[in-house]
Amino acid sequence: MKILSLNDNNFEDCLRLAQDVLNADGAVILPTETVYGIAVRATSNRALQHLRKLKSRELTKALPVQVANIEQVNTLVKLSSKSIMLFEKFSPGPLTIVLPPLGKVNKLISGETHSIGVRIPSHPFTLKLLQSGALAVPSANPIGQSPAMTMAQAIEYFPSGVDLAIDAGACQSGLSSTVLSMIDDNPVILRQGQISELQIKQVLDTKTNASK
């Protein structure tokens, strides 16, 4: 595993190297504003299979996807007006929204859920990297362990099986993103994270009130 400490001077070099590794079906530990994640190309079956094995992720469970903007979201999932409002309010940021796929879904991403959880992160490096395409990015921790807030912790969890690690220092919060299901336009929090139920309700209530 190659480990690079990210700074202003090597930002573009780190970006190019990460893109090369991902394009070659490799895996990259990278920073987000919440916790460190392990990323692979969302379009590569080989990379997705490797990621599932690395994370011991059962096929019953989905892999979260990160993208750079709402235009990329629109190529993956069916967006309702409520979902668009939530993306506009909380993105880039720590909200993953679970939605129905647009067309046939890759089960290596969706598992048996027949849905896709999508997030637009705010970390500048990862957001820039995502401009080259969607990535599957689960948190960099084994099942049952706390998320990695530092690169040292992520490497301790995964000393092998990863090709590149981008060390951007300690993550800002260490608290994972809120995961919100909007299947059938019915909001259900699947995992509480940085975005609270009240914050989500305020956005959706605004939409409801505007419709009256």
C-alpha contacts under 8 A as a table, 3 or more apart, distances in Angstrom:
res1	aa1	res2	aa2	distance
1	M	159	P	7.92
1	M	160	S	7.03
1	M	161	G	8.00
1	M	162	V	6.03
1	M	163	D	4.72
1	M	164	L	5.37
1	M	165	A	7.11
2	K	163	D	6.33
2	K	164	L	4.80
2	K	165	A	6.18
3	I	164	L	5.92
3	I	165	A	4.69
3	I	166	I	6.13
3	I	167	D	7.01
4	L	14	C	7.27
4	L	164	L	7.82
4	L	165	A	6.24
4	L	166	I	5.15
4	L	167	D	5.89
5	S	166	I	6.10
5	S	167	D	4.63
5	S	168	A	6.16
5	S	169	G	7.99
6	L	10	N	6.42
6	L	11	F	6.16
6	L	14	C	7.01
6	L	166	I	6.31
6	L	167	D	5.71
6	L	168	A	5.18
7	N	10	N	5.62
7	N	11	F	5.82
7	N	168	A	7.51
8	D	11	F	5.35
9	N	12	E	7.87
10	N	13	D	5.15
10	N	14	C	6.04
11	F	14	C	5.28
11	F	15	L	6.17
11	F	125	F	7.55
12	E	15	L	4.91
12	E	16	R	6.20
13	D	16	R	5.21
13	D	17	L	6.20
14	C	17	L	5.18
14	C	18	A	6.04
14	C	166	I	7.40
15	L	18	A	5.21
15	L	19	Q	6.20
15	L	125	F	7.39
15	L	128	K	7.98
15	L	129	L	6.35
16	R	19	Q	5.10
16	R	20	D	6.20
17	L	20	D	5.04
17	L	21	V	6.25
18	A	21	V	5.18
18	A	22	L	6.15
18	A	28	V	6.87
18	A	129	L	7.82
18	A	164	L	7.14
19	Q	22	L	5.15
19	Q	23	N	5.95
19	Q	129	L	7.14
19	Q	132	S	7.83
20	D	23	N	5.13
20	D	24	A	6.25
21	V	24	A	5.16
21	V	25	D	6.65
21	V	26	G	5.02
21	V	27	A	6.94
21	V	28	V	7.39
21	V	163	D	7.14
21	V	164	L	7.36
22	L	25	D	5.15
22	L	26	G	4.89
22	L	27	A	6.27
22	L	28	V	7.20
22	L	39	A	7.95
22	L	40	V	5.87
22	L	41	R	5.93
23	N	26	G	7.13
23	N	41	R	7.19
25	D	40	V	6.85
25	D	41	R	6.83
25	D	44	S	6.59
25	D	46	R	6.67
25	D	47	A	4.94
26	G	40	V	6.46
26	G	47	A	6.38
26	G	162	V	7.21
26	G	163	D	6.05
27	A	38	I	6.56
27	A	39	A	5.63
27	A	40	V	5.12
27	A	47	A	7.26
27	A	51	L	7.47
27	A	161	G	7.61
27	A	162	V	5.07
27	A	163	D	5.53
27	A	164	L	6.74
28	V	38	I	5.56
28	V	39	A	5.17
28	V	40	V	6.74
28	V	162	V	6.03
28	V	163	D	6.03
28	V	164	L	4.80
28	V	165	A	5.56
28	V	166	I	7.47
29	I	36	Y	6.77
29	I	37	G	5.61
29	I	38	I	4.45
29	I	39	A	6.23
29	I	140	A	7.13
29	I	154	A	7.70
29	I	162	V	7.15
29	I	164	L	6.35
29	I	165	A	4.55
29	I	166	I	6.12
30	L	36	Y	5.72
30	L	37	G	5.52
30	L	38	I	6.34
30	L	39	A	7.03
30	L	126	T	7.07
30	L	165	A	6.19
30	L	166	I	5.15
30	L	167	D	7.07
31	P	35	V	6.59
31	P	36	Y	4.65
31	P	37	G	6.36
31	P	123	H	7.04
31	P	125	F	7.71
31	P	126	T	6.73
31	P	166	I	6.99
31	P	167	D	7.13
31	P	168	A	6.33
31	P	171	C	6.98
32	T	35	V	5.67
32	T	36	Y	5.85
32	T	37	G	7.13
32	T	121	P	6.42
32	T	122	S	6.99
32	T	123	H	5.05
32	T	126	T	6.56
32	T	171	C	6.90
33	E	93	G	7.61
33	E	94	P	7.52
33	E	121	P	6.91
33	E	122	S	6.13
33	E	123	H	5.16
33	E	171	C	5.84
33	E	172	Q	5.60
33	E	173	S	6.95
34	T	94	P	6.83
34	T	149	M	7.91
34	T	171	C	5.98
34	T	172	Q	6.23
34	T	173	S	5.43
34	T	174	G	5.30
34	T	175	L	5.55
34	T	176	S	5.33
34	T	177	S	6.60
35	V	139	S	6.72
35	V	140	A	7.79
35	V	147	P	6.29
35	V	148	A	5.89
35	V	149	M	5.15
35	V	150	T	7.92
35	V	171	C	5.63
35	V	172	Q	7.87
35	V	173	S	7.33
35	V	174	G	5.21
35	V	175	L	6.77
35	V	176	S	6.28
36	Y	139	S	5.95
36	Y	140	A	5.56
36	Y	147	P	7.31
36	Y	148	A	5.56
36	Y	149	M	6.04
36	Y	150	T	7.05
36	Y	151	M	7.37
36	Y	154	A	7.08
36	Y	171	C	7.14
37	G	137	V	5.61
37	G	138	P	5.52
37	G	139	S	4.09
37	G	140	A	4.44
37	G	148	A	7.96
38	I	51	L	7.92
38	I	136	A	7.95
38	I	137	V	5.33
38	I	138	P	5.88
38	I	139	S	6.16
38	I	140	A	5.31
39	A	135	L	5.98
39	A	136	A	5.55
39	A	137	V	4.47
39	A	138	P	7.15
40	V	44	S	7.73
40	V	47	A	5.89
40	V	48	L	6.66
40	V	51	L	7.23
40	V	135	L	5.51
40	V	136	A	5.50
40	V	137	V	6.84
41	R	44	S	5.48
41	R	47	A	6.63
41	R	48	L	7.38
41	R	133	G	7.51
41	R	134	A	6.53
41	R	135	L	4.69
41	R	136	A	6.21
42	A	45	N	7.84
42	A	48	L	6.96
42	A	65	V	7.22
42	A	109	I	7.47
42	A	133	G	7.99
42	A	134	A	5.68
42	A	135	L	4.65
42	A	136	A	5.04
43	T	134	A	7.75
43	T	135	L	7.95
44	S	47	A	5.26
44	S	48	L	6.14
45	N	48	L	5.02
45	N	49	Q	6.03
45	N	108	L	7.15
46	R	49	Q	5.27
46	R	50	H	6.32
47	A	50	H	5.07
47	A	51	L	6.14
48	L	51	L	5.00
48	L	52	R	6.19
48	L	108	L	6.30
48	L	109	I	7.41
48	L	136	A	7.64
49	Q	52	R	5.20
49	Q	53	K	6.30
49	Q	108	L	6.96
50	H	53	K	5.15
50	H	54	L	6.05
51	L	54	L	4.96
51	L	55	K	6.06
52	R	55	K	5.22
52	R	56	S	5.64
52	R	57	R	4.81
52	R	58	E	7.28
53	K	56	S	4.89
53	K	57	R	6.52
54	L	57	R	7.76
54	L	161	G	6.76
55	K	141	N	7.57
55	K	142	P	5.96
55	K	143	I	7.32
56	S	142	P	7.59
56	S	143	I	7.49
57	R	61	K	6.82
58	E	61	K	5.68
58	E	111	G	7.85
59	L	62	A	7.21
59	L	107	K	7.86
59	L	108	L	7.21
59	L	111	G	4.76
59	L	112	E	6.50
60	T	111	G	5.00
60	T	112	E	4.76
60	T	113	T	6.90
61	K	110	S	7.04
61	K	111	G	5.03
61	K	112	E	6.44
61	K	113	T	6.76
62	A	108	L	7.57
62	A	109	I	5.47
62	A	110	S	4.36
62	A	111	G	4.65
62	A	112	E	7.23
62	A	113	T	6.53
62	A	115	S	7.80
62	A	116	I	7.16
62	A	117	G	7.79
63	L	108	L	7.64
63	L	109	I	4.99
63	L	110	S	6.34
63	L	111	G	7.50
63	L	116	I	7.78
63	L	117	G	7.52
63	L	136	A	6.18
63	L	137	V	7.07
63	L	138	P	6.23
64	P	96	T	7.91
64	P	109	I	7.41
64	P	116	I	6.90
64	P	117	G	5.06
64	P	118	V	6.17
64	P	119	R	7.77
64	P	136	A	5.67
64	P	137	V	5.77
64	P	138	P	5.81
65	V	116	I	7.27
65	V	117	G	6.02
65	V	118	V	4.90
65	V	119	R	6.41
65	V	134	A	6.72
65	V	135	L	5.60
65	V	136	A	4.37
65	V	137	V	5.79
65	V	138	P	7.91
66	Q	118	V	5.63
66	Q	119	R	4.82
66	Q	120	I	5.64
66	Q	121	P	6.96
66	Q	130	L	7.34
66	Q	134	A	5.84
66	Q	135	L	5.41
66	Q	136	A	6.27
66	Q	137	V	6.43
67	V	72	Q	6.16
67	V	73	V	6.70
67	V	118	V	7.21
67	V	119	R	6.33
67	V	120	I	5.24
67	V	121	P	7.59
67	V	127	L	7.48
67	V	130	L	5.48
67	V	131	Q	7.38
67	V	133	G	6.95
67	V	134	A	4.85
67	V	135	L	6.72
68	A	72	Q	6.72
68	A	120	I	5.65
68	A	121	P	7.49
68	A	127	L	5.45
68	A	128	K	7.18
68	A	130	L	5.00
68	A	131	Q	5.40
68	A	133	G	7.84
68	A	134	A	7.51
69	N	72	Q	5.55
69	N	73	V	6.58
69	N	92	P	7.95
69	N	120	I	6.34
70	I	73	V	4.81
70	I	74	N	6.14
70	I	87	F	7.44
71	E	74	N	5.12
71	E	75	T	6.81
72	Q	75	T	5.28
72	Q	76	L	6.91
72	Q	134	A	7.50
73	V	76	L	5.42
73	V	77	V	6.31
73	V	118	V	7.08
74	N	77	V	5.80
74	N	78	K	6.84
74	N	79	L	6.73
75	T	102	L	6.92
76	L	101	P	5.92
76	L	102	L	5.34
76	L	116	I	7.92
77	V	99	L	5.98
77	V	100	P	5.59
77	V	101	P	4.22
77	V	102	L	4.47
77	V	116	I	7.07
78	K	99	L	6.53
78	K	100	P	5.67
78	K	101	P	6.00
78	K	102	L	5.39
79	L	83	S	5.89
79	L	84	I	6.41
79	L	99	L	7.42
80	S	83	S	5.15
80	S	84	I	6.26
80	S	185	D	7.09
81	S	84	I	5.12
81	S	85	M	6.30
82	K	85	M	5.14
82	K	86	L	6.41
82	K	185	D	7.20
82	K	204	L	6.61
82	K	207	K	7.01
83	S	86	L	5.10
83	S	87	F	6.27
83	S	97	I	7.75
83	S	182	M	7.03
83	S	185	D	7.70
84	I	87	F	5.11
84	I	88	E	6.07
85	M	88	E	5.08
85	M	89	K	6.10
85	M	203	V	7.29
85	M	204	L	7.91
86	L	89	K	5.11
86	L	90	F	5.98
86	L	91	S	7.81
86	L	200	I	7.42
86	L	203	V	6.88
86	L	204	L	7.84
87	F	90	F	5.42
87	F	91	S	5.15
87	F	92	P	7.83
88	E	91	S	5.78
89	K	203	V	7.76
90	F	93	G	5.57
90	F	94	P	7.27
90	F	95	L	6.53
91	S	94	P	7.46
91	S	95	L	7.24
91	S	119	R	7.71
91	S	120	I	5.75
91	S	121	P	7.08
91	S	122	S	7.43
92	P	119	R	7.81
92	P	120	I	4.86
92	P	121	P	4.99
92	P	122	S	4.66
93	G	119	R	7.62
93	G	120	I	6.20
93	G	121	P	4.97
93	G	122	S	5.11
94	P	119	R	7.38
94	P	120	I	7.80
94	P	121	P	6.48
94	P	122	S	7.83
94	P	176	S	7.21
94	P	177	S	4.28
94	P	178	T	6.29
94	P	193	G	7.67
94	P	194	Q	6.32
94	P	195	I	6.74
95	L	119	R	6.09
95	L	120	I	7.79
95	L	177	S	5.19
95	L	178	T	4.97
95	L	179	V	6.12
95	L	180	L	7.32
95	L	194	Q	7.77
95	L	195	I	6.53
96	T	117	G	5.85
96	T	118	V	5.23
96	T	119	R	4.52
96	T	120	I	7.82
96	T	177	S	6.34
96	T	178	T	6.02
96	T	179	V	4.68
96	T	180	L	6.12
97	I	117	G	5.25
97	I	118	V	5.36
97	I	119	R	6.55
97	I	179	V	5.94
97	I	180	L	4.90
97	I	181	S	5.77
97	I	182	M	6.64
98	V	115	S	6.45
98	V	116	I	5.36
98	V	117	G	3.95
98	V	118	V	6.30
98	V	179	V	7.20
98	V	180	L	5.99
98	V	181	S	4.46
98	V	182	M	5.77
98	V	183	I	6.81
99	L	115	S	5.60
99	L	116	I	5.57
99	L	117	G	6.37
99	L	118	V	7.85
99	L	181	S	6.56
99	L	182	M	5.62
99	L	183	I	5.32
100	P	114	H	7.01
100	P	115	S	4.77
100	P	116	I	6.40
100	P	183	I	6.29
101	P	104	K	6.99
101	P	105	V	5.98
101	P	114	H	7.28
101	P	115	S	5.61
101	P	116	I	6.11
102	L	105	V	7.41
105	V	109	I	7.65
105	V	110	S	6.81
105	V	114	H	7.08
105	V	115	S	7.76
106	N	109	I	5.55
106	N	110	S	6.32
107	K	110	S	4.74
107	K	111	G	4.69
107	K	112	E	6.82
107	K	114	H	7.54
108	L	111	G	5.66
109	I	116	I	7.25
109	I	136	A	7.50
110	S	113	T	5.64
110	S	114	H	5.49
110	S	115	S	5.52
110	S	116	I	5.66
111	G	114	H	6.86
113	T	116	I	7.99
117	G	179	V	7.72
120	I	127	L	7.41
121	P	126	T	7.23
121	P	127	L	6.14
122	S	126	T	7.67
122	S	127	L	6.20
123	H	126	T	5.58
123	H	127	L	5.90
124	P	127	L	5.14
124	P	128	K	6.06
125	F	128	K	5.26
125	F	129	L	6.19
126	T	129	L	4.91
126	T	130	L	6.13
127	L	130	L	5.22
127	L	131	Q	6.89
128	K	131	Q	5.51
129	L	132	S	6.12
129	L	133	G	7.84
130	L	133	G	5.23
130	L	134	A	5.83
130	L	135	L	6.93
131	Q	134	A	7.74
139	S	147	P	6.29
139	S	148	A	7.45
140	A	147	P	6.33
140	A	148	A	5.88
140	A	154	A	5.77
140	A	157	Y	7.52
140	A	158	F	7.84
141	N	145	Q	6.01
141	N	146	S	6.59
141	N	147	P	5.28
141	N	148	A	6.07
141	N	154	A	6.67
141	N	157	Y	6.07
141	N	158	F	7.81
142	P	145	Q	5.57
142	P	157	Y	6.76
147	P	174	G	7.20
147	P	176	S	7.75
148	A	151	M	7.16
148	A	153	Q	5.40
148	A	154	A	5.17
148	A	174	G	7.52
149	M	153	Q	6.93
149	M	154	A	7.64
149	M	170	A	5.64
149	M	171	C	5.26
149	M	173	S	7.98
149	M	174	G	5.31
150	T	153	Q	5.37
150	T	154	A	6.44
150	T	167	D	7.88
150	T	169	G	6.25
150	T	170	A	4.72
150	T	171	C	6.51
151	M	154	A	4.94
151	M	155	I	6.08
151	M	165	A	7.76
151	M	166	I	7.91
151	M	167	D	5.67
151	M	168	A	7.84
151	M	169	G	7.02
151	M	170	A	7.43
152	A	155	I	5.28
152	A	156	E	6.15
153	Q	156	E	5.02
153	Q	157	Y	6.30
154	A	157	Y	5.14
154	A	158	F	6.17
155	I	158	F	4.88
155	I	159	P	5.09
156	E	159	P	5.74
158	F	161	G	6.93
158	F	162	V	7.20
159	P	162	V	7.61
162	V	165	A	7.55
168	A	171	C	7.76
171	C	174	G	5.94
175	L	193	G	6.17
175	L	194	Q	6.37
176	S	193	G	5.34
176	S	194	Q	6.76
177	S	191	R	7.95
177	S	192	Q	7.52
177	S	193	G	4.81
177	S	194	Q	5.76
177	S	195	I	7.20
178	T	189	I	7.38
178	T	190	L	7.74
178	T	191	R	5.52
178	T	192	Q	4.89
178	T	193	G	3.92
178	T	194	Q	5.86
178	T	195	I	5.63
178	T	196	S	7.59
179	V	189	I	5.97
179	V	190	L	5.38
179	V	191	R	4.94
179	V	192	Q	6.65
179	V	193	G	7.28
180	L	187	P	6.53
180	L	188	V	5.68
180	L	189	I	4.46
180	L	190	L	5.70
180	L	191	R	7.14
181	S	186	N	7.31
181	S	187	P	5.64
181	S	188	V	5.08
181	S	189	I	6.16
181	S	190	L	6.61
182	M	185	D	4.76
182	M	186	N	5.19
182	M	187	P	4.89
182	M	188	V	6.76
183	I	186	N	5.89
183	I	187	P	7.44
189	I	192	Q	6.51
189	I	197	E	7.46
192	Q	195	I	7.42
192	Q	196	S	7.04
192	Q	197	E	7.95
193	G	196	S	6.96
195	I	199	Q	6.54
195	I	200	I	7.32
196	S	199	Q	5.24
196	S	200	I	6.50
197	E	200	I	5.18
197	E	201	K	6.04
198	L	201	K	4.97
198	L	202	Q	6.09
199	Q	202	Q	5.23
199	Q	203	V	6.63
200	I	203	V	5.35
200	I	204	L	6.36
201	K	204	L	5.11
201	K	205	D	5.80
202	Q	205	D	5.12
202	Q	206	T	6.20
203	V	206	T	5.20
203	V	207	K	6.59
204	L	207	K	5.04
204	L	208	T	6.25
205	D	208	T	4.89
205	D	209	N	5.99
206	T	209	N	5.18
206	T	210	A	6.08
207	K	210	A	5.13
207	K	211	S	6.35
208	T	211	S	5.21
208	T	212	K	6.73
209	N	212	K	5.39
